Amino acid sequence: YDDIHFINLVENRHILSSKLLWAMRKSVQLFEYNYFVKVDHDTIIDLPNLVTGLAHSPRHNLYTGSCFKRLQSGDFKHTFRYCLGGGYILSRDLVEKIAQLKSEVTSVAIYAEDGYAGYLVSEVVKQFQIKGEIPMSNPGVLQLTLKTQYGLVLCDKYFYHWLKRLSMMQATFDCVRNRGFVDCPTRHFMINKESDCTCFDKDHINI
């Protein structure tokens, strides 16, 4: 479909922010879309839930996902909230405004790509004097934690993150879809070798 674009570079964690900005700028040049969705390589998208959620989401000034983190060090410590990098969503108008930011604004040393995205959005909010809650608290995106025999999984209604092995995928989907957002108020689960899904208190998990 000619919709995969390659960049000639050597991968390392220090270029993730540059790759994100390149992708945002390239996307508004090449594609017509309403929402920009960014996920990690070990994230599975729950497309039915995502499509349903976006159908009821604003078309403008939207930046959402699991958005409770703040940078813990550096020049921008605690200055803005950002959405976790396993999966987050921006409306096209925000991406277009990010693409217009000058290099003296975008050239900052924030190597965590999700934190950098939050920084870019915060600069857009200031420069374009946008009102309202950004990032948006989304009651439909409730994060839950699953501890499996293969490692930790972080999930919300749209994105299942840290799926390191194929064997984790089915058990994770079954747990989240069948129980995850209904009958576990702590939103912490254990999945055992038999793929049984058990709700437990958050004090019994190490993240």
C-alpha positions as CSV (number, residue, x, y, z in Angstrom):
1,Y,0.0,0.0,0.0
2,D,3.1,2.3,-0.1
3,D,2.3,3.4,3.5
4,I,5.6,2.3,5.2
5,H,8.4,4.9,5.2
6,F,12.0,4.1,6.0
7,I,14.5,6.5,7.5
8,N,18.3,6.1,6.9
9,L,19.6,6.1,10.4
10,V,21.3,4.0,13.1
11,E,18.8,3.1,15.8
12,N,19.4,4.1,19.4
13,R,17.4,5.5,22.2
14,H,18.7,9.1,21.8
15,I,17.0,9.5,18.4
16,L,13.5,8.4,19.4
17,S,12.4,12.0,19.8
18,S,13.8,13.1,16.4
19,K,12.0,10.1,14.8
20,L,8.7,11.1,16.4
21,L,9.0,14.7,15.2
22,W,9.9,13.5,11.7
23,A,6.9,11.2,11.6
24,M,4.5,13.9,12.7
25,R,5.8,16.3,10.1
26,K,5.8,13.6,7.4
27,S,2.3,12.5,8.3
28,V,0.6,15.8,7.6
29,Q,2.4,16.1,4.3
30,L,1.4,12.6,3.0
31,F,-1.9,11.6,4.6
32,E,-5.4,12.9,5.2
33,Y,-6.4,11.7,8.7
34,N,-8.3,12.9,11.8
35,Y,-6.1,11.3,14.5
36,F,-2.4,10.5,14.9
37,V,-1.9,7.2,16.9
38,K,1.6,6.3,18.1
39,V,2.4,2.9,19.6
40,D,5.5,1.0,20.5
41,H,6.7,-2.1,18.7
42,D,5.5,-4.3,21.5
43,T,2.0,-2.8,21.7
44,I,-1.2,-4.5,20.3
45,I,-4.0,-2.1,19.4
46,D,-7.5,-3.1,20.4
47,L,-9.0,-1.8,17.2
48,P,-12.7,-2.2,18.0
49,N,-12.4,-0.3,21.2
50,L,-10.1,2.3,19.6
51,V,-12.5,3.0,16.8
52,T,-15.5,3.2,19.1
53,G,-13.5,5.5,21.4
54,L,-12.4,7.8,18.6
55,A,-16.0,8.0,17.3
56,H,-16.9,9.7,20.5
57,S,-13.7,11.8,20.9
58,P,-13.2,15.5,19.9
59,R,-11.7,16.2,16.5
60,H,-9.7,19.1,17.8
61,N,-7.1,19.7,20.5
62,L,-7.1,16.1,21.5
63,Y,-4.1,14.5,23.2
64,T,-5.0,11.4,25.2
65,G,-4.1,8.0,26.4
66,S,-2.8,7.0,29.8
67,C,-1.6,10.6,30.6
68,F,-0.5,10.9,34.2
69,K,3.3,10.9,34.0
70,R,5.6,13.9,34.5
71,L,9.3,14.2,33.8
72,Q,11.3,13.5,36.9
73,S,14.5,15.3,36.0
74,G,16.0,17.9,33.7
75,D,14.9,21.4,32.8
76,F,11.3,20.5,32.4
77,K,10.9,18.5,35.6
78,H,7.2,18.3,36.7
79,T,6.2,21.1,34.2
80,F,3.7,19.1,32.1
81,R,1.8,15.8,32.0
82,Y,2.4,13.4,29.2
83,C,0.8,10.2,27.9
84,L,2.6,6.8,28.2
85,G,4.5,5.8,25.0
86,G,2.9,2.4,24.7
87,G,0.0,4.2,22.9
88,Y,-1.3,7.7,22.7
89,I,-3.5,9.7,20.4
90,L,-3.3,13.3,19.0
91,S,-5.9,15.1,16.8
92,R,-4.5,16.2,13.4
93,D,-4.7,19.9,14.3
94,L,-2.3,19.4,17.1
95,V,0.1,17.5,14.9
96,E,-0.1,20.3,12.3
97,K,0.8,22.9,14.9
98,I,3.6,20.7,16.2
99,A,5.0,20.6,12.6
100,Q,5.1,24.4,12.6
101,L,7.2,24.7,15.8
102,K,10.6,26.3,15.2
103,S,13.9,24.4,15.7
104,E,14.8,26.4,18.8
105,V,11.7,25.0,20.4
106,T,11.9,21.4,19.2
107,S,15.7,21.0,19.8
108,V,15.6,20.0,23.4
109,A,17.3,17.1,25.2
110,I,14.3,15.0,26.1
111,Y,15.2,11.5,25.0
112,A,12.1,9.8,26.3
113,E,9.9,9.9,23.2
114,D,6.6,10.0,25.2
115,G,7.9,12.8,27.4
116,Y,9.1,14.7,24.3
117,A,5.6,14.4,22.8
118,G,4.1,15.9,25.9
119,Y,6.7,18.7,25.7
120,L,5.7,19.4,22.1
121,V,2.0,19.5,23.0
122,S,2.7,21.8,25.9
123,E,4.6,24.2,23.6
124,V,1.7,24.2,21.2
125,V,-0.7,25.0,24.0
126,K,1.4,28.0,25.0
127,Q,2.2,29.3,21.6
128,F,-1.3,29.0,20.1
129,Q,-3.0,29.9,23.4
130,I,-5.2,26.8,23.5
131,K,-7.8,26.6,26.2
132,G,-9.1,23.4,27.9
133,E,-7.7,20.2,29.3
134,I,-4.6,19.0,27.4
135,P,-3.8,16.2,27.8
136,M,-7.4,15.1,28.2
137,S,-8.3,12.8,31.0
138,N,-10.2,10.0,29.3
139,P,-12.4,8.0,31.6
140,G,-12.6,5.2,29.0
141,V,-8.8,4.7,29.1
142,L,-8.4,3.0,32.5
143,Q,-4.9,1.5,32.9
144,L,-4.6,-1.9,34.4
145,T,-1.6,-4.1,35.1
146,L,-1.2,-7.8,34.4
147,K,1.6,-9.9,35.8
148,T,2.3,-13.0,33.7
149,Q,4.8,-15.8,33.8
150,Y,6.6,-14.0,31.0
151,G,6.7,-10.6,32.5
152,L,4.6,-7.5,33.2
153,V,1.9,-6.2,30.8
154,L,0.4,-2.7,30.9
155,C,-3.1,-2.3,29.3
156,D,-5.8,0.2,28.8
157,K,-8.9,-0.1,26.6
158,Y,-7.0,0.8,23.5
159,F,-3.5,-0.5,23.8
160,Y,-1.9,-3.6,25.3
161,H,1.8,-2.8,26.0
162,W,4.9,-4.8,26.8
163,L,3.7,-7.9,25.0
164,K,7.2,-9.4,24.7
165,R,6.0,-12.9,23.5
166,L,3.3,-14.2,21.2
167,S,2.2,-16.5,24.0
168,M,1.2,-13.6,26.2
169,M,-1.2,-12.1,23.6
170,Q,-4.2,-14.4,23.8
171,A,-4.2,-14.6,27.6
172,T,-3.9,-10.8,27.8
173,F,-6.8,-10.3,25.4
174,D,-9.0,-12.8,27.2
175,C,-8.2,-11.3,30.6
176,V,-8.8,-7.7,29.6
177,R,-11.8,-8.3,27.5
178,N,-13.6,-10.7,29.8
179,R,-12.7,-9.2,33.2
180,G,-10.4,-6.2,33.1
181,F,-12.7,-3.3,33.2
182,V,-15.7,-4.8,35.0
183,D,-15.0,-6.7,38.2
184,C,-11.5,-5.8,39.4
185,P,-11.6,-2.4,41.2
186,T,-7.8,-2.5,41.8
187,R,-7.1,-3.1,38.1
188,H,-4.3,-5.5,38.9
189,F,-4.3,-9.0,37.6
190,M,-2.2,-12.2,37.8
191,I,-2.2,-14.6,34.8
192,N,-0.8,-18.0,35.7
193,K,0.6,-20.8,33.5
194,E,-2.9,-22.1,32.8
195,S,-3.9,-18.6,31.6
196,D,-6.3,-18.1,34.6
197,C,-6.9,-14.4,35.2
198,T,-7.1,-13.4,38.9
199,C,-7.7,-10.0,40.4
200,F,-5.4,-9.0,43.3
201,D,-4.5,-6.1,45.4
202,K,-1.9,-3.7,43.9
203,D,0.3,-3.9,47.0
204,H,1.3,-7.4,45.9
205,I,3.0,-6.3,42.7
206,N,6.4,-4.9,42.0
207,I,6.6,-2.6,38.9
